[in-house]
């Protein structure tokens, strides 16, 4: 399961969403500006208030770290 924590005004979030769509990766998008529990979750996991944050089967990645995401999702990029 892939969960993507975003905000509506984040350009990196948009870029990551488009990347996932291009590679046919299903994901659940969670808008942390509307969900305080999810906002608290990413701060707890990353130590920062930063988006995008992607959760790939429990592996948390802050920011659009293309190499890590490609490796974890086994994407041919």
C-alpha positions in Angstrom: 0.0 0.0 0.0 1.3 3.4 -0.9 0.1 6.5 1.0 1.1 10.0 -0.1 0.8 12.9 2.3 0.4 16.2 0.5 -0.9 19.8 0.7 -2.9 21.4 -2.1 -0.2 24.2 -2.8 2.9 21.9 -2.8 4.5 21.8 -6.3 6.7 18.8 -5.3 3.5 16.9 -4.2 2.0 17.5 -7.7 5.2 16.3 -9.4 5.3 13.1 -7.3 1.6 12.4 -7.9 2.2 12.7 -11.7 5.3 10.4 -11.4 3.3 7.8 -9.6 0.4 8.0 -12.1 2.8 7.7 -15.1 4.1 4.5 -13.6 0.7 3.2 -12.8 1.3 3.1 -9.0 -2.0 3.2 -7.1 -1.8 5.4 -4.0 -4.0 7.0 -1.4 -3.6 10.7 -1.2 -3.9 12.3 2.3 -4.2 16.1 2.5 -2.5 17.0 5.7 -3.9 20.5 5.7 -7.3 18.9 6.3 -6.2 16.0 8.5 -4.4 16.8 11.8 -3.8 13.2 12.7 -1.9 12.6 9.5 0.0 15.8 10.0 1.0 14.6 13.4 2.0 11.2 12.0 4.4 12.7 9.4 6.0 15.0 12.0 6.5 12.0 14.3 8.0 9.9 11.6 10.2 12.5 9.9 10.8 15.1 12.6 9.7 17.8 10.1 6.6 19.5 8.8 7.4 18.8 5.2 5.6 17.4 2.2 5.4 15.3 0.2 5.9 12.3 2.4 5.4 8.9 0.9 4.7 5.7 2.9 5.5 2.6 0.9 4.6 -0.5 2.9 5.7 1.2 6.1 8.9 2.7 4.7 8.7 6.5 5.1 10.4 8.9 2.6 10.3 12.6 3.1 10.5 14.7 -0.1 10.6 13.4 -3.7 13.6 11.1 -3.4 13.3 9.5 -6.9 16.0 6.9 -6.4 14.5 5.5 -3.1 11.0 5.5 -4.5 12.0 3.8 -7.7 13.9 1.1 -5.7 11.1 0.5 -3.2 8.4 0.3 -5.9 10.6 -1.7 -8.3 9.9 0.8 -11.1 11.8 0.6 -14.3 12.7 4.3 -14.7 
